[in-house]
Amino acid sequence: MRRKDPLIIGGGPAGSAAAIMLARSGAKPLILERQRETGDAICGGFLSWRTLATLEQLGISADAVGGHPVTRVMVSTVDRCAEAPLPGGAVGVSRRHLDTLLLKTAEAQGAGVERGITVREVGPNHLLRLGDGGEIDSETLFLATGKHDLRGISRPKGTTVGLRVRLAPHPTLSHMVNDRIELHLFAGGYAGLMLQEDGSANLCMAVSKDRLKEAGGDPASLFRAIGSENQSLGARLSYWQASDAIDAIAAVPYGWRGGETTHGLFKLGDQAAVIPSLAGEGNGIALASGMAAADKWLRGGPGAAIGFQNDLAKRTARPVNTARLLWRGGEQPALAGVATSILSVLPVLARTLAHMTRIPH
Ligand SMILES: Cc1cc2nc3c(=O)[nH]c(=O)nc-3n(C[C@H](O)[C@H](O)[C@H](O)COP(=O)(O)OP(=O)(O)OC[C@H]3O[C@@H](n4cnc5c(N)ncnc54)[C@H](O)[C@@H]3O)c2cc1C
């Protein structure tokens, strides 16, 4: 039987935010999530002051989020380093913790969550083909598969590779990083580092596929190469053990925004816009897009999808375009060096850029 209430594919921040808002208003959304257990997505886990305020609106208090307090940003290049205060209090959290909180809140509001269900394909009229051979049919689809593409829905392939490694808690490393989000720039990419709720450090990297290729396609060799280029990054990477697992995702389309959709198909989070991660706003966009989609559906049903997608493309234009400029500049050592020198004498610049890379309310 064709479902009337939205079917949400993916239980990350975007899918959960939509489910919370829909269920709160009496709808009966169902999330299909392929992971049986919530894991750590490839993500730095930086939640800005704005994202924390959005989580409050979803019924998740800053106390419940917890996390490691972050008040400053540090930028380092091959030979320069600058630091500036952030415009508001931020935190570092693991995605396992954040996603678990969001999914629990969605369930508590009355949303259905089916785990271990992989959607393989979106067919004509929103007929979903599942990994176990089953099919589900729905009038409205909320597409929230994030970094993962789905057959039947097109999104361009990017040339950026995302890498993530967890550095075990260590007092010297904790002292070094302290209450900072660190952005270490190198030719062809950057590494972001922050402490999270359990005292471990989350090291995330976005690197061009060519730079990874130069290192023989081996993330461990890449770590060694960039660690010797950028001294402060090298000091942090000395806490990385060769046995630590490195998670990777390829072809991330940084800077892409898509405004097109069809009747009844609401594209959320990374399926609608992929902000370069050095801005630390991907989770903010995911939550805001899920909430906006729920609101539009509650007012206008499946027919509201096209207007929603247009609005979201406009709302994400400034943050995504600003972040793309910063990311492209950061990849080029000469430009990155000049920008870091400017930041060291004009720390207020960090505040302006932080505001420009947030999705407008
Ligand atoms: C290197 C890197 C660092 C980043 N650092 C930060 C940061 O510090 N702060 C920040 O705010 N953002 C950061 N981001 C961006 C952020 O991770 C994303 O923008 C955010 O996760 C998008 O949320 P989402 O809900 O759209 O997708 P996701 O978080 O990717 O969630 C998608 C969900 O859908 C599920 N799923 C996928 N395919 C299927 C399927 N076929 N069937 C069923 N379920 C499926 C997945 O299991 C997952 O649970 C970073 C990104 C990268 C690449």
The ligand as an SDF file (V2000), in Angstrom:
LIG
                    3D

 53 58  0  0  0  0  0  0  0  0999 V2000
   36.0680   15.2920    6.1940 C   0  0  0  0  0  0  0  0  0  0  0  0
   34.7640   15.8970    6.6470 C   0  0  0  0  0  0  0  0  0  0  0  0
   34.7010   16.6080    7.8580 C   0  0  0  0  0  0  0  0  0  0  0  0
   33.4970   17.1970    8.2720 C   0  0  0  0  0  0  0  0  0  0  0  0
   33.4800   17.8980    9.4430 N   0  0  0  0  0  0  0  0  0  0  0  0
   32.3360   18.5380    9.8270 C   0  0  0  0  0  0  0  0  0  0  0  0
   32.2880   19.2630   11.0530 C   0  0  0  0  0  0  0  0  0  0  0  0
   33.2490   19.2990   11.8220 O   0  0  0  0  0  0  0  0  0  0  0  0
   31.1270   19.8980   11.3890 N   0  0  0  0  0  0  0  0  0  0  0  0
   30.0190   19.8810   10.5650 C   0  0  0  0  0  0  0  0  0  0  0  0
   28.9970   20.4820   10.9030 O   0  0  0  0  0  0  0  0  0  0  0  0
   30.0400   19.1570    9.4010 N   0  0  0  0  0  0  0  0  0  0  0  0
   31.1550   18.4920    9.0290 C   0  0  0  0  0  0  0  0  0  0  0  0
   31.1570   17.7490    7.8810 N   0  0  0  0  0  0  0  0  0  0  0  0
   29.9340   17.6690    7.0860 C   0  0  0  0  0  0  0  0  0  0  0  0
   28.8990   16.7450    7.7440 C   0  0  0  0  0  0  0  0  0  0  0  0
   29.4920   15.5140    8.0780 O   0  0  0  0  0  0  0  0  0  0  0  0
   27.7210   16.5100    6.7920 C   0  0  0  0  0  0  0  0  0  0  0  0
   27.3390   17.7050    6.1920 O   0  0  0  0  0  0  0  0  0  0  0  0
   26.5230   15.9120    7.5470 C   0  0  0  0  0  0  0  0  0  0  0  0
   26.8750   14.6530    8.0540 O   0  0  0  0  0  0  0  0  0  0  0  0
   25.3340   15.7570    6.6190 C   0  0  0  0  0  0  0  0  0  0  0  0
   24.2850   15.1370    7.3310 O   0  0  0  0  0  0  0  0  0  0  0  0
   23.2270   14.2200    6.5490 P   0  0  0  0  0  0  0  0  0  0  0  0
   22.1980   13.8310    7.5460 O   0  0  0  0  0  0  0  0  0  0  0  0
   22.8250   14.8890    5.2910 O   0  0  0  0  0  0  0  0  0  0  0  0
   24.0700   12.9250    6.0910 O   0  0  0  0  0  0  0  0  0  0  0  0
   24.9270   11.8320    6.8760 P   0  0  0  0  0  0  0  0  0  0  0  0
   25.4250   12.3750    8.1510 O   0  0  0  0  0  0  0  0  0  0  0  0
   25.9130   11.3320    5.8820 O   0  0  0  0  0  0  0  0  0  0  0  0
   23.8660   10.7060    7.2310 O   0  0  0  0  0  0  0  0  0  0  0  0
   23.2930    9.9000    6.2210 C   0  0  0  0  0  0  0  0  0  0  0  0
   22.6490    8.6760    6.8740 C   0  0  0  0  0  0  0  0  0  0  0  0
   21.9960    7.9240    5.8540 O   0  0  0  0  0  0  0  0  0  0  0  0
   22.3280    6.5440    5.9730 C   0  0  0  0  0  0  0  0  0  0  0  0
   22.2530    5.9710    4.6250 N   0  0  0  0  0  0  0  0  0  0  0  0
   23.0830    6.2450    3.5880 C   0  0  0  0  0  0  0  0  0  0  0  0
   22.7180    5.5660    2.4900 N   0  0  0  0  0  0  0  0  0  0  0  0
   21.6250    4.8420    2.8540 C   0  0  0  0  0  0  0  0  0  0  0  0
   20.7880    3.9260    2.1420 C   0  0  0  0  0  0  0  0  0  0  0  0
   21.0110    3.6510    0.8570 N   0  0  0  0  0  0  0  0  0  0  0  0
   19.7470    3.3480    2.7930 N   0  0  0  0  0  0  0  0  0  0  0  0
   19.5130    3.6460    4.1210 C   0  0  0  0  0  0  0  0  0  0  0  0
   20.2760    4.4900    4.8360 N   0  0  0  0  0  0  0  0  0  0  0  0
   21.3260    5.0950    4.2050 C   0  0  0  0  0  0  0  0  0  0  0  0
   23.7430    6.5550    6.5550 C   0  0  0  0  0  0  0  0  0  0  0  0
   24.0350    5.3340    7.2120 O   0  0  0  0  0  0  0  0  0  0  0  0
   23.6820    7.7550    7.5120 C   0  0  0  0  0  0  0  0  0  0  0  0
   23.2280    7.3770    8.7910 O   0  0  0  0  0  0  0  0  0  0  0  0
   32.3330   17.0930    7.4640 C   0  0  0  0  0  0  0  0  0  0  0  0
   32.3830   16.3620    6.2730 C   0  0  0  0  0  0  0  0  0  0  0  0
   33.5680   15.7650    5.8610 C   0  0  0  0  0  0  0  0  0  0  0  0
   33.6070   14.9830    4.5700 C   0  0  0  0  0  0  0  0  0  0  0  0
  1  2  1  0
  2  3  1  0
  2 52  2  0
  3  4  2  0
  4  5  1  0
  4 50  1  0
  5  6  2  0
  6  7  1  0
  6 13  1  0
  7  8  2  0
  7  9  1  0
  9 10  1  0
 10 11  2  0
 10 12  1  0
 12 13  2  0
 13 14  1  0
 14 15  1  0
 14 50  1  0
 15 16  1  0
 16 17  1  0
 16 18  1  0
 18 19  1  0
 18 20  1  0
 20 21  1  0
 20 22  1  0
 22 23  1  0
 23 24  1  0
 24 25  2  0
 24 26  1  0
 24 27  1  0
 27 28  1  0
 28 29  2  0
 28 30  1  0
 28 31  1  0
 31 32  1  0
 32 33  1  0
 33 34  1  0
 33 48  1  0
 34 35  1  0
 35 36  1  0
 35 46  1  0
 36 37  1  0
 36 45  1  0
 37 38  2  0
 38 39  1  0
 39 40  1  0
 39 45  2  0
 40 41  1  0
 40 42  2  0
 42 43  1  0
 43 44  2  0
 44 45  1  0
 46 47  1  0
 46 48  1  0
 48 49  1  0
 50 51  2  0
 51 52  1  0
 52 53  1  0
M  END
$$$$
